[in-house]
Amino acid sequence: MSILFTPISIGNFTVKNRFVRSATQDYLGNEDGSISEAELLLYSQLAQNDVGLIISAHSYVQHPLGKASIRQNGIYEDRFIAGYKQVTETVHRYGAKFVLQISHAGRQTTSDLIDHLTPVAPSAVTNGVTGITPRELSDAEIQQLIADYAAAMRRAKDANCDGVQVHIAHGYLLAQFLSPYTNKRTDMWGGSIENRTRIFREIIAAGRKQVGDQYPILVKLNSTDGLVGSGYLSLEDVIYTAKLLEQCGVCAIEISGGMHEAKGVMAQPGVNTPEKEAYFAKASQALKKAVAIPIILVGGLRSLKIMENVVANGVADMVSLSRPFIKEPDLVQHLQHGAKEVQCISCNACFNPAGLRCYYKGGTPS
Ligand SMILES: Cc1cc2nc3c(=O)[nH]c(=O)nc-3n(C[C@H](O)[C@H](O)[C@H](O)COP(=O)(O)O)c2cc1C
C-alpha cells in the first residue's frame, strides 16, 4: 500500500491518510460572512471522497479590517459557530477531519472591503499591488488583535473543528509581522526575529487560555516572501520561527510561500513537469530536520510519485493540495484507484471571485 494511504496523528487527532485539502478561499460565503449551502456542499464532497484533512477557506478574525475578499467567511462573532458546526457534523460523518484557518488581511485588502477604512499593518509600507499605504497598528490595537485571534480559536473549538490553523503565510497580517520587508517597527513587535514573532507567542498563549492545553493549534507558515534580496524573510528566520512554534505547542506546520507583491510564487502557474512540482520542498526538508512535529508540504504537488517521495523521503509528513481539488474533489479516490497524476494544469483561472470552480475550458491556458 502506498504510504500516502497510511494514517498519521496530529496533536490529539488521527487523520486516515496523508492528504490535506489546503485552505482555499471559495468566494461562496453568505454576504453576512456565514457558511453558505454551497460551502457546506463543497466540504461535504471533499469529505465523502476521502480527503483526510480539510482545511477551511481563511476565515477572518476581526471585522471589518481583517477582511480580504468578497464573500469571505468570518469567525469574529459567535453567530458564525452554527454554520461551522454544520460543516463539522457533515465532514465527521465521512471520517474526515476539519481544521479552521483563521486570518487577518492586514495590508492585503482594499478600502471597499473594509467599510472605506485604511488597511492596517505592522508598518506603513505601501502595498505594491494596490498602491495603498496601510496605517501602522498601535500597541492597543495589537493587544485587541491577540484577543480576537484567541476568541476565534475558542469559536473553532465550540464548532467542533478538530483544530485551528493560524495563517502566517502569503503576506497576510501575521506574515507581515514576520517579514522584515513589511515589519519596520522599532518597538517590542519589530526588529529582531524574537520581536517579529512575539505576536505569535502572545496569540498562542491567549488562545490556550480559551481552548486548553490539548486543543490542536496548527500553523501555515511562509518559507519565503517570494521576493529576492536582503530585507526579506530568510530561511534562517523561518527555522527559528518553526522551532519557536513547536515550543509554544503548535502541533503541525504547513509550509508555503509568497505574498501578493510576489505574484506567482504561492500558486505557481504551469506546473507540468516533475521538476516544477513540490516547489517548497527544499524549505520543507529544512524544517523537517529542525522540528519533530508533522510538516505538511503544499505547492505544486501533481503526481503520485512525487507525493509518495515527499512522504517516504522525509521531506514532509503530509501532502497538501488546493487547485487539484477544485478540478477533482474526488482526486484521492482517483489516486487510490490507479491515477498517476492530477488533471489540474495550474492555469490559475480558479482565482475567480465569481465562485470556486475549475474555469479551464481547454486550449492554451492563460
Ligand atoms: C482559489 C484559491 C484560493 C486560495 N485561498 C487560500 C486561503 O484561503 N488560505 C491559504 O492559506 N491559501 C489559500 N490558497 C493557496 C493554497 O492553499 C495553496 O497554498 C496554493 O494554491 C499552492 O497549492 P496548489 O499548487 O496545490 O494549488 C488559495 C489558492 C487558490 C487557488
The ligand as an ORCA input file, in Angstrom:
! r2SCAN-3c Opt
* xyz 0 1
  C      -8.630     29.932     -5.379
  C      -7.586     29.810     -4.310
  C      -7.839     30.307     -3.042
  C      -6.877     30.169     -2.017
  N      -7.189     30.578     -0.742
  C      -6.313     30.343      0.268
  C      -6.669     30.593      1.619
  O      -7.793     30.973      1.945
  N      -5.710     30.370      2.564
  C      -4.465     29.876      2.263
  O      -3.653     29.672      3.152
  N      -4.125     29.603      1.000
  C      -5.010     29.805      0.001
  N      -4.681     29.462     -1.281
  C      -3.348     28.859     -1.541
  C      -3.422     27.349     -1.499
  O      -3.822     26.853     -0.232
  C      -2.046     26.718     -1.836
  O      -1.115     27.126     -0.857
  C      -1.544     27.095     -3.224
  O      -2.599     27.156     -4.178
  C      -0.489     26.085     -3.753
  O      -1.013     24.777     -3.764
  P      -1.507     24.048     -5.121
  O      -0.364     24.069     -6.079
  O      -1.903     22.666     -4.692
  O      -2.672     24.836     -5.650
  C      -5.633     29.567     -2.305
  C      -5.386     29.059     -3.591
  C      -6.351     29.157     -4.574
  C      -6.076     28.550     -5.924
*
